[in-house]
């Protein structure tokens, strides 16, 4: 695959490269997003020079920040999933449909249609979700590393994740960490959010089951998505790990989780349900 930049572990720098790397991919993807209106994410397990990687392809919406640019800044931060190499903007929906770069795509109702850009990342292969921990000690250590990674990303680099979910908090393959945060494709610079440089949908970004009360409410009076919303989402993931499975390992055992995953609930209704949960966590919904 053609490369734009590759991380040199010796110099600890990103270096421009024209070398073509050949990865051995599995026949079937390990993950693929099935929804029609989405980023269309597809991930393959891959091998290169005896090491295991994940090759991740998805379509970045026009106006969204480039995930590789965030991950380049987050190199070396404990608790953050690292990146090996990447390709930005390999192809666009606009060019595939025969539009010129300066043309505007419109829908049947004459609304503007944003283009999407194909992004490819190569990442070290990480472990399972936190639901697969072997002990309470491992879970606590993993959550501690994840919270630290989230804090340092914001405090040192000003980057906020904004899509905390069970699938994005994984066990770490690194010796110096037990848990890592992955999937930074919806991350934004906090300064940009404060300055009002938001794109459509930014006010309710994230995975609905784990969104905070404030994000679900969507009221501009409550302010921008911030670090407290992500920490609240981490709390919901921890709750899901502890109470979301029965003795047979079936998902959705908790009455609260069953309500949160109910597609009939509007974001406003779900916001109220979670508010009650936070105030009375031991009460039956």
ChimeraX commands (.cxc) that place a marker at each C-alpha (Angstrom):
marker #1 position 0.00,0.00,0.00 radius 0.5
marker #1 position 1.31,3.55,-0.70 radius 0.5
marker #1 position 2.27,5.44,2.45 radius 0.5
marker #1 position 2.18,9.06,3.45 radius 0.5
marker #1 position 4.03,8.83,6.73 radius 0.5
marker #1 position 5.37,6.04,8.93 radius 0.5
marker #1 position 6.43,6.17,12.57 radius 0.5
marker #1 position 10.13,5.49,13.21 radius 0.5
marker #1 position 10.35,3.88,16.65 radius 0.5
marker #1 position 14.09,4.56,16.79 radius 0.5
marker #1 position 13.93,8.31,16.18 radius 0.5
marker #1 position 10.41,8.60,17.68 radius 0.5
marker #1 position 9.42,10.73,14.68 radius 0.5
marker #1 position 6.98,10.55,11.78 radius 0.5
marker #1 position 8.82,10.27,8.49 radius 0.5
marker #1 position 7.55,10.71,4.93 radius 0.5
marker #1 position 7.87,7.48,3.00 radius 0.5
marker #1 position 7.26,6.39,-0.59 radius 0.5
marker #1 position 8.02,2.73,0.14 radius 0.5
marker #1 position 5.21,0.28,-0.51 radius 0.5
marker #1 position 4.50,-2.00,2.45 radius 0.5
marker #1 position 2.78,-5.31,1.81 radius 0.5
marker #1 position 0.56,-6.57,4.63 radius 0.5
marker #1 position -0.93,-10.05,4.74 radius 0.5
marker #1 position -4.63,-9.58,5.49 radius 0.5
marker #1 position -7.18,-12.12,6.67 radius 0.5
marker #1 position -9.82,-13.22,4.15 radius 0.5
marker #1 position -12.67,-11.74,6.16 radius 0.5
marker #1 position -12.77,-8.46,8.11 radius 0.5
marker #1 position -12.74,-8.67,11.89 radius 0.5
marker #1 position -15.22,-5.78,11.99 radius 0.5
marker #1 position -17.51,-4.07,9.51 radius 0.5
marker #1 position -20.12,-1.36,10.11 radius 0.5
marker #1 position -23.46,-2.59,8.71 radius 0.5
marker #1 position -25.52,0.58,8.95 radius 0.5
marker #1 position -26.23,2.41,5.69 radius 0.5
marker #1 position -25.64,5.92,7.02 radius 0.5
marker #1 position -22.29,5.73,8.76 radius 0.5
marker #1 position -18.54,5.97,8.29 radius 0.5
marker #1 position -18.60,2.50,6.74 radius 0.5
marker #1 position -15.73,1.31,8.93 radius 0.5
marker #1 position -14.10,-2.00,7.97 radius 0.5
marker #1 position -11.16,-3.53,9.88 radius 0.5
marker #1 position -8.90,-6.41,8.90 radius 0.5
marker #1 position -6.41,-8.37,10.95 radius 0.5
marker #1 position -3.03,-8.13,9.23 radius 0.5
marker #1 position 0.59,-9.23,9.59 radius 0.5
marker #1 position 3.76,-7.40,8.62 radius 0.5
marker #1 position 7.31,-8.53,9.41 radius 0.5
marker #1 position 6.03,-11.00,11.99 radius 0.5
marker #1 position 3.93,-8.45,13.89 radius 0.5
marker #1 position 0.15,-8.29,14.14 radius 0.5
marker #1 position -1.76,-5.19,13.08 radius 0.5
marker #1 position -5.25,-3.90,12.37 radius 0.5
marker #1 position -5.89,-2.20,9.04 radius 0.5
marker #1 position -8.81,0.21,9.43 radius 0.5
marker #1 position -10.66,1.81,6.49 radius 0.5
marker #1 position -13.48,4.31,6.88 radius 0.5
marker #1 position -15.05,7.31,5.13 radius 0.5
marker #1 position -14.40,10.59,6.92 radius 0.5
marker #1 position -17.15,13.15,6.51 radius 0.5
marker #1 position -16.15,16.45,4.98 radius 0.5
marker #1 position -15.36,18.91,7.77 radius 0.5
marker #1 position -14.46,16.24,10.32 radius 0.5
marker #1 position -10.95,16.30,11.76 radius 0.5
marker #1 position -8.49,13.74,10.36 radius 0.5
marker #1 position -7.93,10.94,12.87 radius 0.5
marker #1 position -4.26,10.38,11.88 radius 0.5
marker #1 position -3.46,14.02,12.68 radius 0.5
marker #1 position -4.73,13.49,16.23 radius 0.5
marker #1 position -2.87,10.20,16.65 radius 0.5
marker #1 position 0.38,11.77,15.41 radius 0.5
marker #1 position 0.16,14.20,18.34 radius 0.5
marker #1 position -0.70,11.45,20.83 radius 0.5
marker #1 position 2.44,9.37,20.24 radius 0.5
marker #1 position 3.84,7.99,23.47 radius 0.5
marker #1 position 0.89,8.87,25.69 radius 0.5
marker #1 position 0.18,5.97,28.03 radius 0.5
marker #1 position -3.37,4.69,27.76 radius 0.5
marker #1 position -3.79,5.81,24.12 radius 0.5
marker #1 position -3.76,3.35,21.22 radius 0.5
marker #1 position -0.83,4.15,18.94 radius 0.5
marker #1 position -0.65,4.29,15.13 radius 0.5
marker #1 position 1.94,2.63,12.84 radius 0.5
marker #1 position 1.15,4.33,9.53 radius 0.5
marker #1 position -1.73,5.90,7.61 radius 0.5
marker #1 position -3.15,7.26,4.35 radius 0.5
marker #1 position -5.28,10.39,4.45 radius 0.5
marker #1 position -7.91,11.13,1.79 radius 0.5
marker #1 position -7.24,8.17,-0.50 radius 0.5
marker #1 position -10.47,8.75,-2.43 radius 0.5
marker #1 position -13.60,10.88,-2.17 radius 0.5
marker #1 position -17.29,10.22,-2.79 radius 0.5
marker #1 position -17.42,13.39,-4.88 radius 0.5
marker #1 position -14.76,12.25,-7.35 radius 0.5
marker #1 position -16.23,8.75,-7.52 radius 0.5
marker #1 position -19.53,10.29,-8.61 radius 0.5
marker #1 position -17.86,12.40,-11.30 radius 0.5
marker #1 position -18.09,15.78,-9.56 radius 0.5
marker #1 position -15.36,18.39,-9.78 radius 0.5
marker #1 position -13.71,19.53,-6.55 radius 0.5
marker #1 position -15.48,22.90,-6.63 radius 0.5
marker #1 position -18.93,21.43,-7.43 radius 0.5
marker #1 position -21.63,21.03,-4.79 radius 0.5
marker #1 position -23.51,17.76,-4.45 radius 0.5
marker #1 position -27.24,18.11,-3.75 radius 0.5
marker #1 position -29.99,15.68,-2.77 radius 0.5
marker #1 position -33.41,15.27,-4.42 radius 0.5
marker #1 position -34.74,17.84,-1.96 radius 0.5
marker #1 position -31.96,20.23,-3.07 radius 0.5
marker #1 position -30.17,19.97,0.25 radius 0.5
marker #1 position -26.39,19.98,0.22 radius 0.5
marker #1 position -24.71,16.57,0.48 radius 0.5
marker #1 position -21.30,16.52,2.12 radius 0.5
marker #1 position -18.57,14.44,0.53 radius 0.5
marker #1 position -16.65,11.75,2.39 radius 0.5
marker #1 position -12.97,10.85,2.18 radius 0.5
marker #1 position -11.51,7.36,2.45 radius 0.5
marker #1 position -9.00,7.09,5.31 radius 0.5
marker #1 position -6.73,4.14,6.06 radius 0.5
marker #1 position -4.87,3.54,9.32 radius 0.5
marker #1 position -2.58,0.72,10.40 radius 0.5
marker #1 position -2.58,0.13,14.15 radius 0.5
marker #1 position -0.98,-2.44,16.45 radius 0.5
marker #1 position -3.42,-5.23,17.22 radius 0.5
marker #1 position -4.94,-4.66,20.62 radius 0.5
marker #1 position -6.61,-6.97,23.08 radius 0.5
marker #1 position -10.27,-7.63,23.84 radius 0.5
marker #1 position -12.79,-5.22,25.34 radius 0.5
marker #1 position -12.87,-4.66,29.10 radius 0.5
marker #1 position -15.67,-7.24,29.28 radius 0.5
marker #1 position -12.96,-9.91,28.78 radius 0.5
marker #1 position -10.80,-9.04,31.80 radius 0.5
marker #1 position -9.62,-11.97,33.93 radius 0.5
marker #1 position -9.81,-10.29,37.32 radius 0.5
marker #1 position -11.05,-7.23,39.21 radius 0.5
marker #1 position -7.45,-6.06,39.54 radius 0.5
marker #1 position -6.93,-6.15,35.77 radius 0.5
marker #1 position -10.15,-4.19,35.23 radius 0.5
marker #1 position -9.17,-1.47,37.71 radius 0.5
marker #1 position -5.68,-1.17,36.22 radius 0.5
marker #1 position -7.09,-0.95,32.69 radius 0.5
marker #1 position -9.64,1.72,33.62 radius 0.5
marker #1 position -6.92,3.65,35.48 radius 0.5
marker #1 position -4.70,3.68,32.38 radius 0.5
marker #1 position -7.61,4.68,30.16 radius 0.5
marker #1 position -8.57,7.60,32.42 radius 0.5
marker #1 position -4.92,8.68,32.53 radius 0.5
marker #1 position -4.64,8.49,28.74 radius 0.5
marker #1 position -7.82,10.51,28.35 radius 0.5
marker #1 position -6.56,13.12,30.83 radius 0.5
marker #1 position -3.09,13.45,29.30 radius 0.5
marker #1 position -4.49,13.69,25.76 radius 0.5
marker #1 position -6.55,16.68,26.79 radius 0.5
marker #1 position -4.14,18.28,29.24 radius 0.5
marker #1 position -1.00,17.89,27.12 radius 0.5
marker #1 position -2.39,18.03,23.56 radius 0.5
marker #1 position -5.82,19.60,23.91 radius 0.5
marker #1 position -7.49,16.63,22.15 radius 0.5
marker #1 position -10.85,15.28,23.36 radius 0.5
marker #1 position -11.96,11.75,22.32 radius 0.5
marker #1 position -15.79,12.22,22.33 radius 0.5
marker #1 position -16.74,8.61,21.40 radius 0.5
marker #1 position -16.14,6.56,24.52 radius 0.5
marker #1 position -17.78,3.12,24.26 radius 0.5
marker #1 position -17.21,-0.49,25.24 radius 0.5
marker #1 position -15.69,-1.21,21.80 radius 0.5
marker #1 position -13.25,1.71,22.08 radius 0.5
marker #1 position -11.76,0.83,25.49 radius 0.5
marker #1 position -9.51,-2.19,25.04 radius 0.5
marker #1 position -6.96,-4.24,26.91 radius 0.5
marker #1 position -3.47,-3.10,26.01 radius 0.5
marker #1 position -0.76,-5.10,24.21 radius 0.5
marker #1 position 1.92,-2.86,25.77 radius 0.5
marker #1 position 3.90,-3.82,28.85 radius 0.5
marker #1 position 3.56,-0.37,30.41 radius 0.5
marker #1 position -0.26,-0.22,30.23 radius 0.5
marker #1 position -3.26,-2.45,30.96 radius 0.5
marker #1 position -5.85,-0.50,28.96 radius 0.5
marker #1 position -5.98,1.87,25.97 radius 0.5
marker #1 position -8.45,4.19,24.26 radius 0.5
marker #1 position -8.74,3.58,20.50 radius 0.5
marker #1 position -10.79,5.03,17.59 radius 0.5
marker #1 position -10.04,8.76,17.65 radius 0.5
marker #1 position -11.91,9.48,14.39 radius 0.5
marker #1 position -14.46,11.72,16.14 radius 0.5
marker #1 position -11.87,13.49,18.31 radius 0.5
marker #1 position -11.61,17.27,18.19 radius 0.5
marker #1 position -9.33,19.96,19.52 radius 0.5
marker #1 position -11.02,21.40,22.60 radius 0.5
marker #1 position -10.05,24.91,21.48 radius 0.5
marker #1 position -11.97,24.38,18.22 radius 0.5
marker #1 position -15.10,23.31,20.08 radius 0.5
marker #1 position -14.91,26.30,22.42 radius 0.5
marker #1 position -14.38,28.63,19.46 radius 0.5
marker #1 position -17.50,27.26,17.80 radius 0.5
marker #1 position -15.73,25.48,14.94 radius 0.5
marker #1 position -18.13,22.54,15.00 radius 0.5
marker #1 position -19.57,20.40,12.22 radius 0.5
marker #1 position -23.10,19.05,11.85 radius 0.5
marker #1 position -23.80,16.47,14.55 radius 0.5
marker #1 position -20.98,17.57,16.83 radius 0.5
marker #1 position -23.38,18.42,19.65 radius 0.5
marker #1 position -24.42,14.76,19.97 radius 0.5
marker #1 position -21.26,12.95,18.91 radius 0.5
marker #1 position -20.62,9.51,20.35 radius 0.5
marker #1 position -22.12,6.05,20.82 radius 0.5
marker #1 position -25.66,6.57,22.08 radius 0.5
marker #1 position -25.68,3.89,24.79 radius 0.5
marker #1 position -22.70,5.54,26.50 radius 0.5
marker #1 position -23.43,9.21,25.81 radius 0.5
marker #1 position -23.62,11.55,28.79 radius 0.5
marker #1 position -26.78,13.20,30.07 radius 0.5
marker #1 position -25.62,16.58,28.72 radius 0.5
marker #1 position -24.71,15.28,25.26 radius 0.5
marker #1 position -28.04,13.48,24.94 radius 0.5
marker #1 position -29.91,16.58,26.04 radius 0.5
marker #1 position -28.23,18.55,23.27 radius 0.5
marker #1 position -29.09,21.94,24.76 radius 0.5
marker #1 position -26.60,24.65,23.69 radius 0.5
marker #1 position -27.08,26.29,27.09 radius 0.5
marker #1 position -25.25,23.35,28.69 radius 0.5
marker #1 position -22.06,24.09,26.77 radius 0.5
marker #1 position -19.71,22.08,24.61 radius 0.5
marker #1 position -18.93,18.36,24.85 radius 0.5
marker #1 position -16.09,18.31,27.38 radius 0.5
marker #1 position -13.91,15.99,29.46 radius 0.5
marker #1 position -16.64,15.43,32.06 radius 0.5
marker #1 position -18.90,13.98,29.35 radius 0.5
marker #1 position -16.18,11.50,28.36 radius 0.5
marker #1 position -15.56,10.56,32.00 radius 0.5
marker #1 position -19.30,9.96,32.43 radius 0.5
marker #1 position -19.18,7.70,29.37 radius 0.5
marker #1 position -16.27,5.75,30.88 radius 0.5
marker #1 position -18.43,5.26,33.97 radius 0.5
marker #1 position -21.23,3.81,31.82 radius 0.5
marker #1 position -18.75,1.42,30.16 radius 0.5
marker #1 position -17.55,0.27,33.57 radius 0.5
marker #1 position -21.16,-0.22,34.67 radius 0.5
marker #1 position -21.85,-2.25,31.52 radius 0.5
marker #1 position -18.85,-4.49,32.21 radius 0.5
marker #1 position -19.90,-5.07,35.83 radius 0.5
marker #1 position -23.66,-5.39,35.42 radius 0.5
marker #1 position -24.31,-5.91,31.73 radius 0.5
marker #1 position -23.94,-9.70,31.62 radius 0.5
marker #1 position -25.68,-12.60,33.32 radius 0.5
marker #1 position -24.04,-15.83,34.52 radius 0.5
marker #1 position -24.14,-17.24,30.97 radius 0.5
marker #1 position -22.37,-14.19,29.53 radius 0.5
marker #1 position -25.48,-12.85,27.77 radius 0.5
marker #1 position -25.42,-9.10,27.13 radius 0.5
marker #1 position -28.09,-6.72,28.39 radius 0.5
marker #1 position -28.80,-8.36,31.75 radius 0.5
marker #1 position -29.06,-5.01,33.57 radius 0.5
marker #1 position -32.53,-3.37,33.45 radius 0.5
marker #1 position -30.87,0.03,32.98 radius 0.5
marker #1 position -28.81,-1.18,30.02 radius 0.5
marker #1 position -31.89,-2.72,28.44 radius 0.5
marker #1 position -33.56,0.69,28.59 radius 0.5
marker #1 position -30.50,2.52,27.24 radius 0.5
marker #1 position -30.30,0.22,24.22 radius 0.5
marker #1 position -34.02,0.53,23.43 radius 0.5
marker #1 position -34.18,2.25,20.00 radius 0.5
marker #1 position -37.65,3.62,20.75 radius 0.5
marker #1 position -36.28,6.08,23.30 radius 0.5
marker #1 position -35.53,9.54,21.97 radius 0.5
marker #1 position -32.25,11.22,23.03 radius 0.5
marker #1 position -34.22,13.49,25.38 radius 0.5
marker #1 position -35.98,10.53,27.02 radius 0.5
marker #1 position -32.68,8.68,27.35 radius 0.5
marker #1 position -31.12,11.78,28.92 radius 0.5
marker #1 position -33.82,11.77,31.61 radius 0.5
marker #1 position -33.39,8.03,32.23 radius 0.5
marker #1 position -29.65,8.43,32.73 radius 0.5
marker #1 position -30.15,11.42,34.99 radius 0.5
marker #1 position -32.36,9.28,37.25 radius 0.5
marker #1 position -29.75,6.52,37.12 radius 0.5
marker #1 position -26.98,8.87,38.26 radius 0.5
marker #1 position -29.11,10.27,41.10 radius 0.5
marker #1 position -30.50,6.87,42.20 radius 0.5
marker #1 position -28.04,4.25,40.87 radius 0.5
marker #1 position -29.44,1.40,43.00 radius 0.5
marker #1 position -33.09,2.00,42.13 radius 0.5
marker #1 position -34.88,-0.19,39.60 radius 0.5
marker #1 position -35.75,1.74,36.41 radius 0.5
marker link #1:1,2 radius 0.2
marker link #1:2,3 radius 0.2
marker link #1:3,4 radius 0.2
marker link #1:4,5 radius 0.2
marker link #1:5,6 radius 0.2
marker link #1:6,7 radius 0.2
marker link #1:7,8 radius 0.2
marker link #1:8,9 radius 0.2
marker link #1:9,10 radius 0.2
marker link #1:10,11 radius 0.2
marker link #1:11,12 radius 0.2
marker link #1:12,13 radius 0.2
marker link #1:13,14 radius 0.2
marker link #1:14,15 radius 0.2
marker link #1:15,16 radius 0.2
marker link #1:16,17 radius 0.2
marker link #1:17,18 radius 0.2
marker link #1:18,19 radius 0.2
marker link #1:19,20 radius 0.2
marker link #1:20,21 radius 0.2
marker link #1:21,22 radius 0.2
marker link #1:22,23 radius 0.2
marker link #1:23,24 radius 0.2
marker link #1:24,25 radius 0.2
marker link #1:25,26 radius 0.2
marker link #1:26,27 radius 0.2
marker link #1:27,28 radius 0.2
marker link #1:28,29 radius 0.2
marker link #1:29,30 radius 0.2
marker link #1:30,31 radius 0.2
marker link #1:31,32 radius 0.2
marker link #1:32,33 radius 0.2
marker link #1:33,34 radius 0.2
marker link #1:34,35 radius 0.2
marker link #1:35,36 radius 0.2
marker link #1:36,37 radius 0.2
marker link #1:37,38 radius 0.2
marker link #1:38,39 radius 0.2
marker link #1:39,40 radius 0.2
marker link #1:40,41 radius 0.2
marker link #1:41,42 radius 0.2
marker link #1:42,43 radius 0.2
marker link #1:43,44 radius 0.2
marker link #1:44,45 radius 0.2
marker link #1:45,46 radius 0.2
marker link #1:46,47 radius 0.2
marker link #1:47,48 radius 0.2
marker link #1:48,49 radius 0.2
marker link #1:49,50 radius 0.2
marker link #1:50,51 radius 0.2
marker link #1:51,52 radius 0.2
marker link #1:52,53 radius 0.2
marker link #1:53,54 radius 0.2
marker link #1:54,55 radius 0.2
marker link #1:55,56 radius 0.2
marker link #1:56,57 radius 0.2
marker link #1:57,58 radius 0.2
marker link #1:58,59 radius 0.2
marker link #1:59,60 radius 0.2
marker link #1:60,61 radius 0.2
marker link #1:61,62 radius 0.2
marker link #1:62,63 radius 0.2
marker link #1:63,64 radius 0.2
marker link #1:64,65 radius 0.2
marker link #1:65,66 radius 0.2
marker link #1:66,67 radius 0.2
marker link #1:67,68 radius 0.2
marker link #1:68,69 radius 0.2
marker link #1:69,70 radius 0.2
marker link #1:70,71 radius 0.2
marker link #1:71,72 radius 0.2
marker link #1:72,73 radius 0.2
marker link #1:73,74 radius 0.2
marker link #1:74,75 radius 0.2
marker link #1:75,76 radius 0.2
marker link #1:76,77 radius 0.2
marker link #1:77,78 radius 0.2
marker link #1:78,79 radius 0.2
marker link #1:79,80 radius 0.2
marker link #1:80,81 radius 0.2
marker link #1:81,82 radius 0.2
marker link #1:82,83 radius 0.2
marker link #1:83,84 radius 0.2
marker link #1:84,85 radius 0.2
marker link #1:85,86 radius 0.2
marker link #1:86,87 radius 0.2
marker link #1:87,88 radius 0.2
marker link #1:88,89 radius 0.2
marker link #1:89,90 radius 0.2
marker link #1:90,91 radius 0.2
marker link #1:91,92 radius 0.2
marker link #1:92,93 radius 0.2
marker link #1:93,94 radius 0.2
marker link #1:94,95 radius 0.2
marker link #1:95,96 radius 0.2
marker link #1:96,97 radius 0.2
marker link #1:97,98 radius 0.2
marker link #1:98,99 radius 0.2
marker link #1:99,100 radius 0.2
marker link #1:100,101 radius 0.2
marker link #1:101,102 radius 0.2
marker link #1:102,103 radius 0.2
marker link #1:103,104 radius 0.2
marker link #1:104,105 radius 0.2
marker link #1:105,106 radius 0.2
marker link #1:106,107 radius 0.2
marker link #1:107,108 radius 0.2
marker link #1:108,109 radius 0.2
marker link #1:109,110 radius 0.2
marker link #1:110,111 radius 0.2
marker link #1:111,112 radius 0.2
marker link #1:112,113 radius 0.2
marker link #1:113,114 radius 0.2
marker link #1:114,115 radius 0.2
marker link #1:115,116 radius 0.2
marker link #1:116,117 radius 0.2
marker link #1:117,118 radius 0.2
marker link #1:118,119 radius 0.2
marker link #1:119,120 radius 0.2
marker link #1:120,121 radius 0.2
marker link #1:121,122 radius 0.2
marker link #1:122,123 radius 0.2
marker link #1:123,124 radius 0.2
marker link #1:124,125 radius 0.2
marker link #1:125,126 radius 0.2
marker link #1:126,127 radius 0.2
marker link #1:127,128 radius 0.2
marker link #1:128,129 radius 0.2
marker link #1:129,130 radius 0.2
marker link #1:130,131 radius 0.2
marker link #1:131,132 radius 0.2
marker link #1:132,133 radius 0.2
marker link #1:133,134 radius 0.2
marker link #1:134,135 radius 0.2
marker link #1:135,136 radius 0.2
marker link #1:136,137 radius 0.2
marker link #1:137,138 radius 0.2
marker link #1:138,139 radius 0.2
marker link #1:139,140 radius 0.2
marker link #1:140,141 radius 0.2
marker link #1:141,142 radius 0.2
marker link #1:142,143 radius 0.2
marker link #1:143,144 radius 0.2
marker link #1:144,145 radius 0.2
marker link #1:145,146 radius 0.2
marker link #1:146,147 radius 0.2
marker link #1:147,148 radius 0.2
marker link #1:148,149 radius 0.2
marker link #1:149,150 radius 0.2
marker link #1:150,151 radius 0.2
marker link #1:151,152 radius 0.2
marker link #1:152,153 radius 0.2
marker link #1:153,154 radius 0.2
marker link #1:154,155 radius 0.2
marker link #1:155,156 radius 0.2
marker link #1:156,157 radius 0.2
marker link #1:157,158 radius 0.2
marker link #1:158,159 radius 0.2
marker link #1:159,160 radius 0.2
marker link #1:160,161 radius 0.2
marker link #1:161,162 radius 0.2
marker link #1:162,163 radius 0.2
marker link #1:163,164 radius 0.2
marker link #1:164,165 radius 0.2
marker link #1:165,166 radius 0.2
marker link #1:166,167 radius 0.2
marker link #1:167,168 radius 0.2
marker link #1:168,169 radius 0.2
marker link #1:169,170 radius 0.2
marker link #1:170,171 radius 0.2
marker link #1:171,172 radius 0.2
marker link #1:172,173 radius 0.2
marker link #1:173,174 radius 0.2
marker link #1:174,175 radius 0.2
marker link #1:175,176 radius 0.2
marker link #1:176,177 radius 0.2
marker link #1:177,178 radius 0.2
marker link #1:178,179 radius 0.2
marker link #1:179,180 radius 0.2
marker link #1:180,181 radius 0.2
marker link #1:181,182 radius 0.2
marker link #1:182,183 radius 0.2
marker link #1:183,184 radius 0.2
marker link #1:184,185 radius 0.2
marker link #1:185,186 radius 0.2
marker link #1:186,187 radius 0.2
marker link #1:187,188 radius 0.2
marker link #1:188,189 radius 0.2
marker link #1:189,190 radius 0.2
marker link #1:190,191 radius 0.2
marker link #1:191,192 radius 0.2
marker link #1:192,193 radius 0.2
marker link #1:193,194 radius 0.2
marker link #1:194,195 radius 0.2
marker link #1:195,196 radius 0.2
marker link #1:196,197 radius 0.2
marker link #1:197,198 radius 0.2
marker link #1:198,199 radius 0.2
marker link #1:199,200 radius 0.2
marker link #1:200,201 radius 0.2
marker link #1:201,202 radius 0.2
marker link #1:202,203 radius 0.2
marker link #1:203,204 radius 0.2
marker link #1:204,205 radius 0.2
marker link #1:205,206 radius 0.2
marker link #1:206,207 radius 0.2
marker link #1:207,208 radius 0.2
marker link #1:208,209 radius 0.2
marker link #1:209,210 radius 0.2
marker link #1:210,211 radius 0.2
marker link #1:211,212 radius 0.2
marker link #1:212,213 radius 0.2
marker link #1:213,214 radius 0.2
marker link #1:214,215 radius 0.2
marker link #1:215,216 radius 0.2
marker link #1:216,217 radius 0.2
marker link #1:217,218 radius 0.2
marker link #1:218,219 radius 0.2
marker link #1:219,220 radius 0.2
marker link #1:220,221 radius 0.2
marker link #1:221,222 radius 0.2
marker link #1:222,223 radius 0.2
marker link #1:223,224 radius 0.2
marker link #1:224,225 radius 0.2
marker link #1:225,226 radius 0.2
marker link #1:226,227 radius 0.2
marker link #1:227,228 radius 0.2
marker link #1:228,229 radius 0.2
marker link #1:229,230 radius 0.2
marker link #1:230,231 radius 0.2
marker link #1:231,232 radius 0.2
marker link #1:232,233 radius 0.2
marker link #1:233,234 radius 0.2
marker link #1:234,235 radius 0.2
marker link #1:235,236 radius 0.2
marker link #1:236,237 radius 0.2
marker link #1:237,238 radius 0.2
marker link #1:238,239 radius 0.2
marker link #1:239,240 radius 0.2
marker link #1:240,241 radius 0.2
marker link #1:241,242 radius 0.2
marker link #1:242,243 radius 0.2
marker link #1:243,244 radius 0.2
marker link #1:244,245 radius 0.2
marker link #1:245,246 radius 0.2
marker link #1:246,247 radius 0.2
marker link #1:247,248 radius 0.2
marker link #1:248,249 radius 0.2
marker link #1:249,250 radius 0.2
marker link #1:250,251 radius 0.2
marker link #1:251,252 radius 0.2
marker link #1:252,253 radius 0.2
marker link #1:253,254 radius 0.2
marker link #1:254,255 radius 0.2
marker link #1:255,256 radius 0.2
marker link #1:256,257 radius 0.2
marker link #1:257,258 radius 0.2
marker link #1:258,259 radius 0.2
marker link #1:259,260 radius 0.2
marker link #1:260,261 radius 0.2
marker link #1:261,262 radius 0.2
marker link #1:262,263 radius 0.2
marker link #1:263,264 radius 0.2
marker link #1:264,265 radius 0.2
marker link #1:265,266 radius 0.2
marker link #1:266,267 radius 0.2
marker link #1:267,268 radius 0.2
marker link #1:268,269 radius 0.2
marker link #1:269,270 radius 0.2
marker link #1:270,271 radius 0.2
marker link #1:271,272 radius 0.2
marker link #1:272,273 radius 0.2
marker link #1:273,274 radius 0.2
marker link #1:274,275 radius 0.2
marker link #1:275,276 radius 0.2
marker link #1:276,277 radius 0.2
marker link #1:277,278 radius 0.2
marker link #1:278,279 radius 0.2
marker link #1:279,280 radius 0.2
marker link #1:280,281 radius 0.2
marker link #1:281,282 radius 0.2
marker link #1:282,283 radius 0.2
marker link #1:283,284 radius 0.2
marker link #1:284,285 radius 0.2
view
